[in-house]
């Protein structure tokens, strides 16, 4: 079972994650949690290069949604290293 509806993902998307505010994003390249300082996590996901785009749904409406730290998911048919 996947966290995201990959049938609606852009063809270039290889992974997805949601921020602490509940919004999810598609990413072309592997995303990481943003750290402003050592051991400081603000809850924003980003990729150093490549495309990104908003991803529905708004996850606060989902009952079985994991915390944002555990929301990262690779596209099932893509093996990104």
PyMOL Python script that loads the backbone (N, CA, C, O; Angstrom):
from pymol import cmd

cmd.read_pdbstr("""\
ATOM      1  N   UNK A   1       0.851  -1.188   0.000  1.00  0.00           N
ATOM      2  CA  UNK A   1       0.000   0.000   0.000  1.00  0.00           C
ATOM      3  C   UNK A   1       0.894   1.248   0.000  1.00  0.00           C
ATOM      4  O   UNK A   1       1.842   1.343   0.779  1.00  0.00           O
ATOM      5  N   UNK A   2       0.586   2.171  -0.857  1.00  0.00           N
ATOM      6  CA  UNK A   2       1.378   3.397  -0.944  1.00  0.00           C
ATOM      7  C   UNK A   2       0.663   4.549  -0.240  1.00  0.00           C
ATOM      8  O   UNK A   2      -0.550   4.514  -0.036  1.00  0.00           O
ATOM      9  N   UNK A   3       1.435   5.561   0.125  1.00  0.00           N
ATOM     10  CA  UNK A   3       0.878   6.745   0.784  1.00  0.00           C
ATOM     11  C   UNK A   3       0.263   7.713  -0.214  1.00  0.00           C
ATOM     12  O   UNK A   3      -0.641   8.473   0.131  1.00  0.00           O
ATOM     13  N   UNK A   4       0.749   7.687  -1.449  1.00  0.00           N
ATOM     14  CA  UNK A   4       0.354   8.670  -2.457  1.00  0.00           C
ATOM     15  C   UNK A   4      -0.307   7.980  -3.643  1.00  0.00           C
ATOM     16  O   UNK A   4      -0.046   6.809  -3.916  1.00  0.00           O
ATOM     17  N   UNK A   5      -1.159   8.712  -4.341  1.00  0.00           N
ATOM     18  CA  UNK A   5      -1.819   8.190  -5.535  1.00  0.00           C
ATOM     19  C   UNK A   5      -0.896   8.424  -6.725  1.00  0.00           C
ATOM     20  O   UNK A   5      -0.959   9.466  -7.378  1.00  0.00           O
ATOM     21  N   UNK A   6      -0.048   7.454  -6.996  1.00  0.00           N
ATOM     22  CA  UNK A   6       0.967   7.611  -8.043  1.00  0.00           C
ATOM     23  C   UNK A   6       0.367   7.656  -9.443  1.00  0.00           C
ATOM     24  O   UNK A   6       1.052   8.047 -10.388  1.00  0.00           O
ATOM     25  N   UNK A   7      -0.891   7.265  -9.596  1.00  0.00           N
ATOM     26  CA  UNK A   7      -1.525   7.353 -10.914  1.00  0.00           C
ATOM     27  C   UNK A   7      -1.735   8.803 -11.330  1.00  0.00           C
ATOM     28  O   UNK A   7      -1.924   9.085 -12.513  1.00  0.00           O
ATOM     29  N   UNK A   8      -1.705   9.728 -10.369  1.00  0.00           N
ATOM     30  CA  UNK A   8      -1.877  11.151 -10.681  1.00  0.00           C
ATOM     31  C   UNK A   8      -0.552  11.909 -10.689  1.00  0.00           C
ATOM     32  O   UNK A   8      -0.532  13.118 -10.919  1.00  0.00           O
ATOM     33  N   UNK A   9       0.547  11.213 -10.443  1.00  0.00           N
ATOM     34  CA  UNK A   9       1.861  11.867 -10.362  1.00  0.00           C
ATOM     35  C   UNK A   9       2.364  12.272 -11.741  1.00  0.00           C
ATOM     36  O   UNK A   9       2.076  11.595 -12.728  1.00  0.00           O
ATOM     37  N   UNK A  10       3.118  13.377 -11.820  1.00  0.00           N
ATOM     38  CA  UNK A  10       3.762  13.730 -13.087  1.00  0.00           C
ATOM     39  C   UNK A  10       4.716  12.606 -13.500  1.00  0.00           C
ATOM     40  O   UNK A  10       5.246  11.899 -12.643  1.00  0.00           O
ATOM     41  N   UNK A  11       4.934  12.441 -14.784  1.00  0.00           N
ATOM     42  CA  UNK A  11       5.802  11.361 -15.262  1.00  0.00           C
ATOM     43  C   UNK A  11       7.229  11.501 -14.753  1.00  0.00           C
ATOM     44  O   UNK A  11       7.937  10.502 -14.623  1.00  0.00           O
ATOM     45  N   UNK A  12       7.665  12.728 -14.462  1.00  0.00           N
ATOM     46  CA  UNK A  12       9.036  12.948 -13.999  1.00  0.00           C
ATOM     47  C   UNK A  12       9.221  12.705 -12.508  1.00  0.00           C
ATOM     48  O   UNK A  12      10.358  12.655 -12.038  1.00  0.00           O
ATOM     49  N   UNK A  13       8.141  12.553 -11.752  1.00  0.00           N
ATOM     50  CA  UNK A  13       8.237  12.416 -10.290  1.00  0.00           C
ATOM     51  C   UNK A  13       8.780  11.044  -9.900  1.00  0.00           C
ATOM     52  O   UNK A  13       8.287  10.014 -10.361  1.00  0.00           O
ATOM     53  N   UNK A  14       9.801  11.044  -9.046  1.00  0.00           N
ATOM     54  CA  UNK A  14      10.374   9.791  -8.554  1.00  0.00           C
ATOM     55  C   UNK A  14      10.097   9.571  -7.074  1.00  0.00           C
ATOM     56  O   UNK A  14      10.287   8.467  -6.565  1.00  0.00           O
ATOM     57  N   UNK A  15       9.646  10.626  -6.369  1.00  0.00           N
ATOM     58  CA  UNK A  15       9.347  10.482  -4.949  1.00  0.00           C
ATOM     59  C   UNK A  15       8.367  11.564  -4.515  1.00  0.00           C
ATOM     60  O   UNK A  15       8.119  12.531  -5.235  1.00  0.00           O
ATOM     61  N   UNK A  16       7.820  11.376  -3.326  1.00  0.00           N
ATOM     62  CA  UNK A  16       6.878  12.345  -2.765  1.00  0.00           C
ATOM     63  C   UNK A  16       7.084  12.415  -1.257  1.00  0.00           C
ATOM     64  O   UNK A  16       7.569  11.470  -0.634  1.00  0.00           O
ATOM     65  N   UNK A  17       6.706  13.551  -0.688  1.00  0.00           N
ATOM     66  CA  UNK A  17       6.771  13.739   0.766  1.00  0.00           C
ATOM     67  C   UNK A  17       5.840  14.887   1.127  1.00  0.00           C
ATOM     68  O   UNK A  17       5.534  15.735   0.290  1.00  0.00           O
ATOM     69  N   UNK A  18       5.391  14.909   2.381  1.00  0.00           N
ATOM     70  CA  UNK A  18       4.538  16.004   2.819  1.00  0.00           C
ATOM     71  C   UNK A  18       5.258  16.813   3.888  1.00  0.00           C
ATOM     72  O   UNK A  18       6.009  16.262   4.692  1.00  0.00           O
ATOM     73  N   UNK A  19       5.028  18.112   3.895  1.00  0.00           N
ATOM     74  CA  UNK A  19       5.627  18.999   4.881  1.00  0.00           C
ATOM     75  C   UNK A  19       4.826  18.969   6.179  1.00  0.00           C
ATOM     76  O   UNK A  19       3.735  18.402   6.229  1.00  0.00           O
ATOM     77  N   UNK A  20       5.372  19.580   7.223  1.00  0.00           N
ATOM     78  CA  UNK A  20       4.712  19.620   8.529  1.00  0.00           C
ATOM     79  C   UNK A  20       3.356  20.298   8.463  1.00  0.00           C
ATOM     80  O   UNK A  20       2.500  20.054   9.313  1.00  0.00           O
ATOM     81  N   UNK A  21       3.149  21.150   7.459  1.00  0.00           N
ATOM     82  CA  UNK A  21       1.885  21.880   7.333  1.00  0.00           C
ATOM     83  C   UNK A  21       0.803  21.060   6.647  1.00  0.00           C
ATOM     84  O   UNK A  21      -0.329  21.522   6.502  1.00  0.00           O
ATOM     85  N   UNK A  22       1.142  19.851   6.226  1.00  0.00           N
ATOM     86  CA  UNK A  22       0.149  18.964   5.645  1.00  0.00           C
ATOM     87  C   UNK A  22       0.172  18.877   4.137  1.00  0.00           C
ATOM     88  O   UNK A  22      -0.463  17.987   3.571  1.00  0.00           O
ATOM     89  N   UNK A  23       0.885  19.774   3.460  1.00  0.00           N
ATOM     90  CA  UNK A  23       0.917  19.739   2.002  1.00  0.00           C
ATOM     91  C   UNK A  23       1.962  18.756   1.501  1.00  0.00           C
ATOM     92  O   UNK A  23       3.072  18.689   2.029  1.00  0.00           O
ATOM     93  N   UNK A  24       1.603  18.005   0.492  1.00  0.00           N
ATOM     94  CA  UNK A  24       2.523  17.035  -0.096  1.00  0.00           C
ATOM     95  C   UNK A  24       3.069  17.579  -1.414  1.00  0.00           C
ATOM     96  O   UNK A  24       2.453  18.433  -2.051  1.00  0.00           O
ATOM     97  N   UNK A  25       4.228  17.073  -1.808  1.00  0.00           N
ATOM     98  CA  UNK A  25       4.892  17.517  -3.033  1.00  0.00           C
ATOM     99  C   UNK A  25       5.481  16.325  -3.770  1.00  0.00           C
ATOM    100  O   UNK A  25       5.959  15.370  -3.158  1.00  0.00           O
ATOM    101  N   UNK A  26       5.438  16.399  -5.094  1.00  0.00           N
ATOM    102  CA  UNK A  26       6.160  15.455  -5.943  1.00  0.00           C
ATOM    103  C   UNK A  26       7.562  16.011  -6.145  1.00  0.00           C
ATOM    104  O   UNK A  26       7.746  17.226  -6.216  1.00  0.00           O
ATOM    105  N   UNK A  27       8.548  15.131  -6.237  1.00  0.00           N
ATOM    106  CA  UNK A  27       9.926  15.547  -6.491  1.00  0.00           C
ATOM    107  C   UNK A  27      10.522  14.706  -7.605  1.00  0.00           C
ATOM    108  O   UNK A  27      10.279  13.503  -7.696  1.00  0.00           O
ATOM    109  N   UNK A  28      11.319  15.370  -8.462  1.00  0.00           N
ATOM    110  CA  UNK A  28      12.005  14.663  -9.543  1.00  0.00           C
ATOM    111  C   UNK A  28      13.202  13.888  -8.996  1.00  0.00           C
ATOM    112  O   UNK A  28      13.478  12.772  -9.436  1.00  0.00           O
ATOM    113  N   UNK A  29      13.904  14.480  -8.043  1.00  0.00           N
ATOM    114  CA  UNK A  29      15.071  13.840  -7.437  1.00  0.00           C
ATOM    115  C   UNK A  29      14.830  13.651  -5.949  1.00  0.00           C
ATOM    116  O   UNK A  29      13.948  14.286  -5.371  1.00  0.00           O
ATOM    117  N   UNK A  30      15.606  12.789  -5.336  1.00  0.00           N
ATOM    118  CA  UNK A  30      15.377  12.438  -3.935  1.00  0.00           C
ATOM    119  C   UNK A  30      15.337  13.674  -3.041  1.00  0.00           C
ATOM    120  O   UNK A  30      16.246  14.503  -3.062  1.00  0.00           O
ATOM    121  N   UNK A  31      14.280  13.777  -2.267  1.00  0.00           N
ATOM    122  CA  UNK A  31      14.093  14.914  -1.361  1.00  0.00           C
ATOM    123  C   UNK A  31      14.715  14.614   0.000  1.00  0.00           C
ATOM    124  O   UNK A  31      14.874  13.457   0.389  1.00  0.00           O
ATOM    125  N   UNK A  32      15.061  15.682   0.710  1.00  0.00           N
ATOM    126  CA  UNK A  32      15.619  15.571   2.058  1.00  0.00           C
ATOM    127  C   UNK A  32      14.906  16.573   2.956  1.00  0.00           C
ATOM    128  O   UNK A  32      14.376  17.578   2.481  1.00  0.00           O
ATOM    129  N   UNK A  33      14.897  16.296   4.247  1.00  0.00           N
ATOM    130  CA  UNK A  33      14.350  17.267   5.195  1.00  0.00           C
ATOM    131  C   UNK A  33      15.306  18.440   5.307  1.00  0.00           C
ATOM    132  O   UNK A  33      16.512  18.249   5.464  1.00  0.00           O
ATOM    133  N   UNK A  34      14.772  19.657   5.226  1.00  0.00           N
ATOM    134  CA  UNK A  34      15.585  20.869   5.306  1.00  0.00           C
ATOM    135  C   UNK A  34      16.124  21.040   6.716  1.00  0.00           C
ATOM    136  O   UNK A  34      15.384  20.928   7.693  1.00  0.00           O
ATOM    137  N   UNK A  35      17.414  21.311   6.814  1.00  0.00           N
ATOM    138  CA  UNK A  35      18.042  21.589   8.113  1.00  0.00           C
ATOM    139  C   UNK A  35      18.742  22.930   8.022  1.00  0.00           C
ATOM    140  O   UNK A  35      19.648  23.117   7.209  1.00  0.00           O
ATOM    141  N   UNK A  36      18.316  23.861   8.862  1.00  0.00           N
ATOM    142  CA  UNK A  36      18.935  25.180   8.885  1.00  0.00           C
ATOM    143  C   UNK A  36      20.226  25.143   9.697  1.00  0.00           C
ATOM    144  O   UNK A  36      21.225  25.758   9.323  1.00  0.00           O
ATOM    145  N   UNK A  37      20.194  24.431  10.787  1.00  0.00           N
ATOM    146  CA  UNK A  37      21.358  24.254  11.651  1.00  0.00           C
ATOM    147  C   UNK A  37      21.453  22.773  11.996  1.00  0.00           C
ATOM    148  O   UNK A  37      20.497  22.024  11.792  1.00  0.00           O
ATOM    149  N   UNK A  38      22.582  22.354  12.508  1.00  0.00           N
ATOM    150  CA  UNK A  38      22.741  20.959  12.896  1.00  0.00           C
ATOM    151  C   UNK A  38      21.639  20.577  13.891  1.00  0.00           C
ATOM    152  O   UNK A  38      21.374  21.302  14.850  1.00  0.00           O
ATOM    153  N   UNK A  39      21.010  19.438  13.647  1.00  0.00           N
ATOM    154  CA  UNK A  39      19.936  18.905  14.502  1.00  0.00           C
ATOM    155  C   UNK A  39      18.682  19.773  14.518  1.00  0.00           C
ATOM    156  O   UNK A  39      17.845  19.621  15.407  1.00  0.00           O
ATOM    157  N   UNK A  40      18.536  20.671  13.563  1.00  0.00           N
ATOM    158  CA  UNK A  40      17.352  21.530  13.493  1.00  0.00           C
ATOM    159  C   UNK A  40      16.537  21.131  12.268  1.00  0.00           C
ATOM    160  O   UNK A  40      16.962  21.358  11.136  1.00  0.00           O
ATOM    161  N   UNK A  41      15.389  20.549  12.490  1.00  0.00           N
ATOM    162  CA  UNK A  41      14.524  20.149  11.382  1.00  0.00           C
ATOM    163  C   UNK A  41      13.271  21.010  11.426  1.00  0.00           C
ATOM    164  O   UNK A  41      12.570  21.046  12.438  1.00  0.00           O
ATOM    165  N   UNK A  42      12.994  21.694  10.341  1.00  0.00           N
ATOM    166  CA  UNK A  42      11.835  22.592  10.341  1.00  0.00           C
ATOM    167  C   UNK A  42      10.611  21.959   9.701  1.00  0.00           C
ATOM    168  O   UNK A  42       9.534  22.554   9.730  1.00  0.00           O
ATOM    169  N   UNK A  43      10.741  20.781   9.129  1.00  0.00           N
ATOM    170  CA  UNK A  43       9.581  20.108   8.571  1.00  0.00           C
ATOM    171  C   UNK A  43       9.317  20.377   7.115  1.00  0.00           C
ATOM    172  O   UNK A  43       8.240  20.048   6.616  1.00  0.00           O
ATOM    173  N   UNK A  44      10.278  20.973   6.409  1.00  0.00           N
ATOM    174  CA  UNK A  44      10.123  21.220   4.978  1.00  0.00           C
ATOM    175  C   UNK A  44      10.976  20.222   4.198  1.00  0.00           C
ATOM    176  O   UNK A  44      12.136  19.989   4.538  1.00  0.00           O
ATOM    177  N   UNK A  45      10.401  19.642   3.162  1.00  0.00           N
ATOM    178  CA  UNK A  45      11.149  18.753   2.276  1.00  0.00           C
ATOM    179  C   UNK A  45      11.619  19.548   1.069  1.00  0.00           C
ATOM    180  O   UNK A  45      10.911  20.447   0.613  1.00  0.00           O
ATOM    181  N   UNK A  46      12.793  19.238   0.544  1.00  0.00           N
ATOM    182  CA  UNK A  46      13.318  19.925  -0.631  1.00  0.00           C
ATOM    183  C   UNK A  46      14.226  18.973  -1.399  1.00  0.00           C
ATOM    184  O   UNK A  46      14.682  17.967  -0.856  1.00  0.00           O
ATOM    185  N   UNK A  47      14.483  19.288  -2.644  1.00  0.00           N
ATOM    186  CA  UNK A  47      15.460  18.570  -3.460  1.00  0.00           C
ATOM    187  C   UNK A  47      16.447  19.604  -3.970  1.00  0.00           C
ATOM    188  O   UNK A  47      16.053  20.696  -4.381  1.00  0.00           O
ATOM    189  N   UNK A  48      17.726  19.263  -3.944  1.00  0.00           N
ATOM    190  CA  UNK A  48      18.751  20.231  -4.336  1.00  0.00           C
ATOM    191  C   UNK A  48      18.685  20.574  -5.816  1.00  0.00           C
ATOM    192  O   UNK A  48      19.155  21.640  -6.216  1.00  0.00           O
ATOM    193  N   UNK A  49      18.121  19.709  -6.631  1.00  0.00           N
ATOM    194  CA  UNK A  49      17.944  20.020  -8.049  1.00  0.00           C
ATOM    195  C   UNK A  49      16.731  19.259  -8.577  1.00  0.00           C
ATOM    196  O   UNK A  49      16.190  18.377  -7.910  1.00  0.00           O
ATOM    197  N   UNK A  50      16.327  19.614  -9.766  1.00  0.00           N
ATOM    198  CA  UNK A  50      15.179  18.957 -10.374  1.00  0.00           C
ATOM    199  C   UNK A  50      13.877  19.680 -10.091  1.00  0.00           C
ATOM    200  O   UNK A  50      13.843  20.692  -9.391  1.00  0.00           O
ATOM    201  N   UNK A  51      12.811  19.140 -10.648  1.00  0.00           N
ATOM    202  CA  UNK A  51      11.485  19.745 -10.531  1.00  0.00           C
ATOM    203  C   UNK A  51      10.796  19.313  -9.241  1.00  0.00           C
ATOM    204  O   UNK A  51      11.141  18.297  -8.638  1.00  0.00           O
ATOM    205  N   UNK A  52       9.812  20.115  -8.836  1.00  0.00           N
ATOM    206  CA  UNK A  52       8.900  19.713  -7.766  1.00  0.00           C
ATOM    207  C   UNK A  52       7.543  20.339  -8.073  1.00  0.00           C
ATOM    208  O   UNK A  52       7.460  21.334  -8.794  1.00  0.00           O
ATOM    209  N   UNK A  53       6.495  19.759  -7.531  1.00  0.00           N
ATOM    210  CA  UNK A  53       5.151  20.260  -7.786  1.00  0.00           C
ATOM    211  C   UNK A  53       4.244  19.871  -6.625  1.00  0.00           C
ATOM    212  O   UNK A  53       4.497  18.869  -5.956  1.00  0.00           O
ATOM    213  N   UNK A  54       3.182  20.656  -6.375  1.00  0.00           N
ATOM    214  CA  UNK A  54       2.236  20.306  -5.320  1.00  0.00           C
ATOM    215  C   UNK A  54       1.574  18.963  -5.619  1.00  0.00           C
ATOM    216  O   UNK A  54       1.398  18.584  -6.777  1.00  0.00           O
ATOM    217  N   UNK A  55       1.220  18.271  -4.573  1.00  0.00           N
ATOM    218  CA  UNK A  55       0.619  16.953  -4.684  1.00  0.00           C
ATOM    219  C   UNK A  55      -0.619  16.922  -3.802  1.00  0.00           C
ATOM    220  O   UNK A  55      -0.539  17.258  -2.621  1.00  0.00           O
ATOM    221  N   UNK A  56      -1.751  16.529  -4.346  1.00  0.00           N
ATOM    222  CA  UNK A  56      -2.945  16.367  -3.521  1.00  0.00           C
ATOM    223  C   UNK A  56      -2.891  15.000  -2.869  1.00  0.00           C
ATOM    224  O   UNK A  56      -2.203  14.130  -3.401  1.00  0.00           O
ATOM    225  N   UNK A  57      -3.554  14.748  -1.776  1.00  0.00           N
ATOM    226  CA  UNK A  57      -4.474  15.645  -1.087  1.00  0.00           C
ATOM    227  C   UNK A  57      -3.810  16.470   0.004  1.00  0.00           C
ATOM    228  O   UNK A  57      -2.607  16.362   0.244  1.00  0.00           O
ATOM    229  N   UNK A  58      -4.609  17.286   0.653  1.00  0.00           N
ATOM    230  CA  UNK A  58      -4.155  18.019   1.826  1.00  0.00           C
ATOM    231  C   UNK A  58      -4.190  17.012   2.976  1.00  0.00           C
ATOM    232  O   UNK A  58      -5.260  16.573   3.395  1.00  0.00           O
ATOM    233  N   UNK A  59      -3.028  16.659   3.472  1.00  0.00           N
ATOM    234  CA  UNK A  59      -2.921  15.479   4.334  1.00  0.00           C
ATOM    235  C   UNK A  59      -3.534  15.632   5.714  1.00  0.00           C
ATOM    236  O   UNK A  59      -3.734  14.619   6.384  1.00  0.00           O
ATOM    237  N   UNK A  60      -3.848  16.842   6.183  1.00  0.00           N
ATOM    238  CA  UNK A  60      -4.510  16.965   7.483  1.00  0.00           C
ATOM    239  C   UNK A  60      -5.900  16.325   7.444  1.00  0.00           C
ATOM    240  O   UNK A  60      -6.464  16.004   8.490  1.00  0.00           O
ATOM    241  N   UNK A  61      -6.450  16.141   6.245  1.00  0.00           N
ATOM    242  CA  UNK A  61      -7.755  15.506   6.110  1.00  0.00           C
ATOM    243  C   UNK A  61      -7.657  13.987   6.139  1.00  0.00           C
ATOM    244  O   UNK A  61      -8.679  13.302   6.175  1.00  0.00           O
ATOM    245  N   UNK A  62      -6.445  13.458   6.126  1.00  0.00           N
ATOM    246  CA  UNK A  62      -6.245  12.017   6.116  1.00  0.00           C
ATOM    247  C   UNK A  62      -6.072  11.507   7.545  1.00  0.00           C
ATOM    248  O   UNK A  62      -5.269  12.052   8.303  1.00  0.00           O
ATOM    249  N   UNK A  63      -6.799  10.492   7.910  1.00  0.00           N
ATOM    250  CA  UNK A  63      -6.715   9.947   9.265  1.00  0.00           C
ATOM    251  C   UNK A  63      -5.451   9.111   9.447  1.00  0.00           C
ATOM    252  O   UNK A  63      -4.799   9.198  10.488  1.00  0.00           O
ATOM    253  N   UNK A  64      -5.102   8.310   8.454  1.00  0.00           N
ATOM    254  CA  UNK A  64      -3.975   7.390   8.574  1.00  0.00           C
ATOM    255  C   UNK A  64      -2.694   7.946   7.975  1.00  0.00           C
ATOM    256  O   UNK A  64      -1.944   7.213   7.331  1.00  0.00           O
ATOM    257  N   UNK A  65      -2.439   9.204   8.173  1.00  0.00           N
ATOM    258  CA  UNK A  65      -1.257   9.855   7.622  1.00  0.00           C
ATOM    259  C   UNK A  65      -0.098   9.772   8.615  1.00  0.00           C
ATOM    260  O   UNK A  65      -0.270  10.102   9.788  1.00  0.00           O
ATOM    261  N   UNK A  66       1.079   9.338   8.163  1.00  0.00           N
ATOM    262  CA  UNK A  66       2.222   9.313   9.075  1.00  0.00           C
ATOM    263  C   UNK A  66       2.735  10.717   9.345  1.00  0.00           C
ATOM    264  O   UNK A  66       2.398  11.644   8.607  1.00  0.00           O
ATOM    265  N   UNK A  67       3.547  10.899  10.389  1.00  0.00           N
ATOM    266  CA  UNK A  67       4.174  12.197  10.630  1.00  0.00           C
ATOM    267  C   UNK A  67       5.014  12.596   9.417  1.00  0.00           C
ATOM    268  O   UNK A  67       5.457  11.733   8.659  1.00  0.00           O
ATOM    269  N   UNK A  68       5.234  13.891   9.230  1.00  0.00           N
ATOM    270  CA  UNK A  68       5.955  14.355   8.039  1.00  0.00           C
ATOM    271  C   UNK A  68       7.334  13.729   7.916  1.00  0.00           C
ATOM    272  O   UNK A  68       7.823  13.528   6.805  1.00  0.00           O
ATOM    273  N   UNK A  69       7.976  13.413   9.054  1.00  0.00           N
ATOM    274  CA  UNK A  69       9.307  12.804   8.998  1.00  0.00           C
ATOM    275  C   UNK A  69       9.270  11.436   8.325  1.00  0.00           C
ATOM    276  O   UNK A  69      10.273  10.989   7.770  1.00  0.00           O
ATOM    277  N   UNK A  70       8.121  10.773   8.372  1.00  0.00           N
ATOM    278  CA  UNK A  70       7.968   9.431   7.804  1.00  0.00           C
ATOM    279  C   UNK A  70       7.132   9.434   6.532  1.00  0.00           C
ATOM    280  O   UNK A  70       6.691   8.378   6.080  1.00  0.00           O
ATOM    281  N   UNK A  71       6.911  10.603   5.955  1.00  0.00           N
ATOM    282  CA  UNK A  71       6.020  10.695   4.799  1.00  0.00           C
ATOM    283  C   UNK A  71       6.729  10.517   3.464  1.00  0.00           C
ATOM    284  O   UNK A  71       6.071  10.465   2.426  1.00  0.00           O
ATOM    285  N   UNK A  72       8.063  10.423   3.467  1.00  0.00           N
ATOM    286  CA  UNK A  72       8.813  10.263   2.217  1.00  0.00           C
ATOM    287  C   UNK A  72       8.518   8.897   1.607  1.00  0.00           C
ATOM    288  O   UNK A  72       8.502   7.881   2.301  1.00  0.00           O
ATOM    289  N   UNK A  73       8.284   8.891   0.289  1.00  0.00           N
ATOM    290  CA  UNK A  73       8.015   7.634  -0.404  1.00  0.00           C
ATOM    291  C   UNK A  73       8.587   7.695  -1.810  1.00  0.00           C
ATOM    292  O   UNK A  73       8.388   8.673  -2.530  1.00  0.00           O
ATOM    293  N   UNK A  74       9.302   6.640  -2.197  1.00  0.00           N
ATOM    294  CA  UNK A  74       9.780   6.524  -3.571  1.00  0.00           C
ATOM    295  C   UNK A  74       8.649   6.013  -4.442  1.00  0.00           C
ATOM    296  O   UNK A  74       7.793   5.257  -3.983  1.00  0.00           O
ATOM    297  N   UNK A  75       8.647   6.428  -5.700  1.00  0.00           N
ATOM    298  CA  UNK A  75       7.672   5.907  -6.654  1.00  0.00           C
ATOM    299  C   UNK A  75       7.855   4.389  -6.705  1.00  0.00           C
ATOM    300  O   UNK A  75       8.983   3.920  -6.852  1.00  0.00           O
ATOM    301  N   UNK A  76       6.790   3.621  -6.588  1.00  0.00           N
ATOM    302  CA  UNK A  76       6.927   2.164  -6.490  1.00  0.00           C
ATOM    303  C   UNK A  76       7.739   1.514  -7.606  1.00  0.00           C
ATOM    304  O   UNK A  76       8.498   0.583  -7.337  1.00  0.00           O
ATOM    305  N   UNK A  77       7.605   1.970  -8.838  1.00  0.00           N
ATOM    306  CA  UNK A  77       8.314   1.324  -9.945  1.00  0.00           C
ATOM    307  C   UNK A  77       9.670   1.947 -10.240  1.00  0.00           C
ATOM    308  O   UNK A  77      10.320   1.571 -11.216  1.00  0.00           O
ATOM    309  N   UNK A  78      10.112   2.900  -9.407  1.00  0.00           N
ATOM    310  CA  UNK A  78      11.390   3.578  -9.624  1.00  0.00           C
ATOM    311  C   UNK A  78      12.347   3.198  -8.508  1.00  0.00           C
ATOM    312  O   UNK A  78      11.986   3.222  -7.331  1.00  0.00           O
ATOM    313  N   UNK A  79      13.570   2.848  -8.884  1.00  0.00           N
ATOM    314  CA  UNK A  79      14.594   2.533  -7.888  1.00  0.00           C
ATOM    315  C   UNK A  79      15.628   3.640  -7.926  1.00  0.00           C
ATOM    316  O   UNK A  79      16.561   3.590  -8.728  1.00  0.00           O
ATOM    317  N   UNK A  80      15.473   4.656  -7.056  1.00  0.00           N
ATOM    318  CA  UNK A  80      16.380   5.799  -7.021  1.00  0.00           C
ATOM    319  C   UNK A  80      17.458   5.531  -5.984  1.00  0.00           C
ATOM    320  O   UNK A  80      17.158   5.116  -4.865  1.00  0.00           O
ATOM    321  N   UNK A  81      18.707   5.766  -6.351  1.00  0.00           N
ATOM    322  CA  UNK A  81      19.819   5.517  -5.427  1.00  0.00           C
ATOM    323  C   UNK A  81      20.310   6.790  -4.820  1.00  0.00           C
ATOM    324  O   UNK A  81      21.243   6.771  -4.017  1.00  0.00           O
TER     325      UNK A  81
END
""", "prot")
cmd.dss("prot")
cmd.show_as("cartoon", "prot")
cmd.util.cbc("prot")
cmd.orient("prot")
